[in-house]
Amino acid sequence: MSDYPVSLLTSMLEIYSPSGKEEEISNFLAREMENLGFRVRKDEVGNVIGEIGQGELVILLCGHMDTVEGYIPVRVENNKLYGRGAVDAKAPLAAMIVAASTFVKESFPGKILVVGVVDEEGSGRGIKHFIKKGIQPDYAIFGEPSGIGKIVFGYKGILNIKITCETPSGHSAAPWLFDNAIEKAMEIWRQIRKLHLREEKLRSRFYSITSCLTKINGGNASSMIPSKCDIYVQLRIPPQFTPEQVFNEVKRKINRYQATNPKVSVKVKMESVANAFEADRRSVLVRALAWAIRKTTLNYASFSRKTGTGDMNVLGNALKIPVVTYGPGDSRLDHTPNEHIDLQEYLVSIQAYRKALMKLPELLKNRRTRKLETN
């Protein structure tokens, strides 16, 4: 059985699929899942949806097919498989497909949905469309690199903003006469970088606001003082705030800056947002996955919150169902030129997913039985 999982993941890595270019891998996975016995369809945006089983209970296993830009030659060294997406997040998706496929010939008391979504690394178009179609699972596991012994139950929110500074232009030979738009934009960035609110826990990376300057456009490299500069800033938002609250604080800082710099025109635009999400660690889904990790790895599961943002934020906030993130891989390798997955860890994760799928219906049945006995 280990030959096919490795072969599947290798083929997935050999298909370069940065956000917006997922058609080849979506067609490949649709064919593979059909061959494994899934009932398969593709939706309007290119998400691949495979179904196994029937019944009222619906469990969603969701991973993303897209990657960031930057092809990495696929190779195996020291039992590690290298390639773009090996960690983020084709290995978790492949493990989900293989784990779910083992129930094709076994009875399962419900329906398993395995979904490969598009554009997770972009604007989240895939998961948003999935939610819009009205599919309502009861429980969801998102495939992202947590490591095989760890369950992720929280993600920070995100706020992406664009700030445009404009100043009167002049000759670069007399810089003391004119404001420089790039320098003014940097002054604003330094103000935003200091943004903190009373309800934050500054010693916690999860419960505090962090900011990152991600892009600068300005100047024309001629003998003119730059008169326009665009900066792009990304703020990660803890669950005690909404992105809108933080955006309002950004605007207040900019308004105060403009009051003391009347010759500088500043415009700010909210580019994209996602609310933070924190799942209930006591849910039956968490219990099933923790049990599966214990049985598979012989170690107790650990729990973590991530400072990043993922599709779990969107679905968890929209559907209000028990949801967690779990998958093989070291997230520190995300988006790096050295991205790789330990093949043994990948194979172990398949067993953890499978055992969690087996345990969840059992726990639900036991809970119903206890309720009946209590009544």
C-alpha positions in Angstrom: 0.0 0.0 0.0 2.9 2.3 0.6 3.9 2.3 -3.0 0.7 3.9 -4.3 0.6 6.7 -1.7 4.2 7.7 -2.6 3.5 7.4 -6.3 0.4 9.5 -5.9 2.2 12.3 -4.0 5.1 12.2 -6.4 2.8 12.7 -9.4 1.1 15.6 -7.7 4.4 17.3 -7.0 5.5 16.9 -10.6 2.4 18.9 -11.7 3.3 22.5 -11.1 0.2 24.2 -9.8 0.6 27.8 -8.5 -2.6 29.6 -7.7 -4.6 30.2 -10.8 -3.0 27.3 -12.7 -4.7 24.3 -11.0 -6.5 22.8 -14.0 -3.9 20.1 -14.7 -3.7 18.9 -11.2 -7.5 19.0 -10.7 -8.0 16.9 -13.8 -5.3 14.5 -12.5 -6.9 14.1 -9.1 -10.4 13.7 -10.5 -9.1 10.7 -12.6 -7.2 9.2 -9.7 -10.1 9.5 -7.3 -12.5 7.9 -9.8 -10.1 5.0 -10.2 -10.0 4.6 -6.4 -13.8 4.4 -6.3 -14.9 7.9 -5.4 -17.9 9.5 -6.9 -16.2 12.6 -8.4 -17.3 15.9 -9.8 -15.6 19.3 -10.5 -17.4 22.5 -9.7 -17.4 25.8 -11.6 -14.2 27.2 -10.1 -12.2 23.9 -10.5 -12.5 22.4 -7.0 -12.4 18.6 -7.1 -15.1 16.9 -4.9 -14.9 13.2 -4.2 -17.6 11.3 -2.2 -17.6 7.9 -0.5 -20.5 6.4 1.4 -24.0 7.5 2.2 -25.9 8.7 5.2 -26.7 11.7 7.4 -23.3 12.1 8.9 -21.0 14.1 6.6 -17.3 14.5 7.3 -15.2 16.8 5.1 -11.6 16.3 4.5 -10.3 19.4 2.7 -6.9 20.3 1.2 -5.7 22.7 -1.4 -4.2 21.9 -4.8 -2.5 25.2 -5.4 1.0 26.3 -4.3 3.0 29.5 -4.2 5.2 30.3 -7.2 8.6 28.7 -7.6 9.1 25.2 -9.0 11.3 22.8 -7.1 12.7 19.8 -8.9 11.0 16.6 -7.6 13.5 14.2 -6.1 13.9 11.7 -3.2 16.9 12.0 -0.8 17.3 10.2 2.5 13.6 9.2 2.5 12.6 12.8 2.0 10.5 13.8 -1.0 11.3 17.3 -2.3 9.0 19.4 -4.5 6.9 22.6 -4.4 3.8 21.7 -2.3 5.4 18.7 -0.6 4.5 20.3 2.7 2.1 23.1 1.8 -0.1 21.2 1.2 -0.1 18.4 -1.3 1.1 15.8 1.2 -1.9 16.3 3.5 -4.3 16.2 0.6 -2.8 13.1 -0.8 -2.9 11.4 2.6 -6.6 12.4 2.9 -7.4 10.8 -0.5 -5.6 7.6 0.3 -7.1 7.3 3.8 -10.6 7.9 2.6 -10.2 5.5 -0.3 -9.8 2.6 2.2 -13.5 2.9 3.0 -14.6 2.3 -0.6 -14.9 -1.4 0.1 -15.8 -1.0 3.8 -19.1 0.1 5.2 -19.0 3.6 6.6 -21.9 5.1 8.6 -22.1 8.3 6.7 -20.5 10.2 3.9 -16.9 11.2 3.5 -16.2 14.2 1.3 -12.6 14.7 0.1 -12.2 18.2 -1.5 -9.2 19.6 -3.3 -9.8 23.4 -3.5 -8.2 26.0 -5.7 -6.7 29.4 -4.8 -5.9 28.8 -1.1 -2.6 30.7 -1.5 -4.5 33.5 -3.3 -7.9 35.0 -2.3 -9.5 31.7 -1.1 -11.8 31.5 -4.2 -12.1 27.7 -3.9 -13.3 27.4 -0.3 -15.6 30.4 -0.7 -17.3 28.9 -3.7 -17.6 25.5 -1.9 -19.4 27.3 1.0 -21.6 29.3 -1.4 -22.9 26.1 -3.0 -24.5 25.2 0.3 -22.8 21.9 1.1 -23.1 21.4 4.8 -20.7 19.0 6.4 -21.1 18.1 10.1 -17.3 18.0 10.8 -14.3 19.1 8.9 -10.5 18.4 8.9 -8.3 20.7 6.9 -5.1 19.3 5.5 -2.2 21.6 6.4 1.3 20.8 7.9 0.9 20.5 11.6 3.2 17.6 12.1 1.8 14.1 12.8 1.5 14.6 16.5 -0.1 18.0 16.6 -3.7 19.3 16.2 -4.1 22.9 15.1 -7.3 24.5 16.5 -6.7 28.2 15.9 -5.6 30.6 13.1 -5.2 34.3 13.2 -7.2 36.6 11.0 -5.7 38.7 8.3 -6.0 42.3 7.0 -4.2 43.3 3.8 -4.1 47.1 3.1 -2.7 49.3 0.4 -1.5 52.8 1.3 -0.8 55.5 -1.3 1.3 58.5 -0.5 1.5 61.5 -3.0 3.6 64.6 -2.7 4.5 67.5 -5.0 7.5 66.5 -7.2 10.8 68.4 -7.6 14.4 68.0 -8.7 16.5 65.5 -6.9 19.3 68.0 -6.7 17.3 70.0 -4.1 15.7 67.3 -1.9 15.4 69.8 1.0 12.7 71.7 -0.9 10.3 68.9 -1.4 8.7 65.9 0.5 9.8 62.5 -0.8 6.7 60.2 -1.2 8.8 57.1 -0.5 10.2 58.5 2.7 6.7 59.7 3.8 5.3 56.2 3.1 8.0 54.8 5.3 7.1 57.2 8.1 3.5 55.9 7.9 4.7 52.3 7.9 6.7 52.9 11.1 3.5 54.2 12.7 1.5 51.2 11.7 4.2 48.8 12.9 3.7 50.2 16.4 -0.1 49.6 16.3 -1.3 47.8 19.4 -4.6 47.8 21.2 -5.5 47.5 24.9 -7.0 44.0 24.7 -3.9 42.4 23.2 -1.6 40.0 25.0 1.7 41.4 23.8 3.7 38.4 25.0 1.6 36.0 22.9 2.3 35.8 19.2 -1.3 34.4 18.7 -3.2 36.9 20.8 -1.3 40.0 19.6 -1.4 42.0 16.3 1.6 41.6 14.0 2.4 43.5 10.9 4.6 43.0 7.8 5.5 45.4 5.0 5.1 43.1 1.9 5.6 45.3 -1.1 6.7 48.9 -2.1 6.2 50.7 -5.5 7.5 54.2 -5.9 9.8 56.5 -7.8 11.1 56.3 -11.3 14.9 56.3 -10.9 15.2 59.6 -12.7 16.3 63.0 -11.4 13.0 63.6 -9.8 12.0 63.4 -6.2 9.5 60.5 -5.9 5.9 62.0 -5.9 4.0 58.7 -5.4 4.5 55.6 -3.4 2.3 52.6 -2.8 3.0 50.3 0.2 1.3 47.1 0.9 0.9 46.0 4.6 -0.3 42.7 6.0 -1.6 42.6 9.6 -2.4 39.3 11.4 -5.3 39.7 13.7 -6.0 37.8 16.9 -9.5 36.5 17.6 -10.4 39.3 20.1 -10.5 41.7 17.2 -12.1 41.9 13.8 -10.1 43.1 10.8 -12.5 46.0 10.5 -11.6 47.2 14.0 -7.9 47.1 13.3 -8.5 48.9 9.9 -10.2 51.7 11.7 -7.2 52.1 14.0 -5.0 52.2 11.0 -7.1 55.0 9.5 -6.9 56.9 12.8 -3.1 56.8 12.7 -3.1 58.0 9.1 -5.5 60.8 10.0 -3.2 62.0 12.8 -0.2 61.8 10.5 -1.9 63.9 7.8 -2.8 66.5 10.4 0.9 67.1 11.0 1.9 66.6 7.3 -0.7 68.6 5.3 1.4 68.6 2.1 1.2 64.7 1.9 -1.9 63.1 0.4 -2.5 59.7 1.9 -5.1 57.1 0.8 -5.7 53.8 2.4 -7.6 50.8 1.0 -8.6 47.5 2.5 -7.6 44.8 0.0 -8.7 41.6 1.7 -9.7 40.3 5.1 -10.4 37.1 7.0 -11.5 36.8 10.6 -9.6 34.8 13.1 -10.9 31.4 14.1 -10.5 29.3 17.2 -12.2 25.9 17.5 -13.5 24.1 20.6 -10.7 21.8 21.9 -13.4 19.8 23.7 -15.3 18.8 20.5 -15.9 15.2 19.6 -13.8 15.8 16.4 -10.8 16.8 18.4 -11.3 13.7 20.7 -11.4 11.4 17.7 -8.3 12.9 16.1 -6.4 12.9 19.3 -7.3 9.2 19.9 -6.1 8.4 16.3 -2.8 10.2 16.9 -2.2 8.3 20.1 -3.0 4.9 18.5 -0.9 5.7 15.5 2.2 7.4 16.9 2.0 5.9 20.5 2.3 9.5 21.8 -0.3 11.9 23.1 -1.5 14.6 20.7 -0.4 18.2 21.4 -2.3 21.3 20.4 -1.4 24.6 18.9 -2.6 27.8 17.4 -1.0 29.2 14.3 -0.1 32.8 13.5 -1.0 32.2 9.8 -4.4 32.2 8.1 -6.0 29.4 6.1 -9.2 28.1 4.6 -10.2 26.8 8.1 -10.9 30.5 9.0 -13.4 30.9 6.2 -15.3 27.6 6.6 -15.2 27.6 10.5 -16.6 31.1 10.7 -19.2 30.6 8.0 -20.6 27.2 8.9 -20.1 27.1 12.7 -19.2 23.4 12.8 -16.4 21.5 14.6 -13.3 21.9 12.5 -9.5 21.4 13.0 -6.4 21.4 10.9 -4.0 18.4 10.8 -1.5 17.0 8.4 2.1 15.8 7.9 5.0 18.2 7.4 7.0 20.9 9.1 5.3 24.2 8.4 8.6 26.0 8.7 9.3 24.7 5.3 6.3 26.4 3.8 7.1 28.5 0.7 10.9 27.8 1.0 13.2 26.6 -1.7 14.0 23.5 0.5 10.4 22.3 0.8 10.2 18.5 1.4 8.2 15.9 3.3 9.5 13.0 5.3 8.0 10.0 3.6 7.6 8.0 6.8 5.7 10.8 8.4 3.5 11.1 5.3 2.6 7.4 5.5 1.9 7.5 9.2 -0.5 10.5 8.7 -2.6 8.3 6.4 -3.2 5.9 9.2 -4.0 8.8 11.6 -6.6 10.2 9.2 -8.1 6.7 8.7 -8.3 5.9 12.5 -9.9 9.3 13.1 -12.6 8.6 10.5 -13.3 5.2 12.2 -13.4 6.7 15.7 -15.6 9.7 15.1 -18.8 7.8 14.3 -18.1 5.5 17.3 -17.9 8.5 19.6 -21.0 10.0 18.2 -22.9 6.7 18.7 -21.7 6.4 22.3 -22.7 10.0 23.0 -26.3 9.3 21.7 -26.5 6.2 23.8 -25.5 8.1 26.9 -28.2 10.7 26.2 -30.9 8.1 25.8 -29.9 6.4 29.0 -29.9 9.7 30.8 -33.4 10.5 29.5 
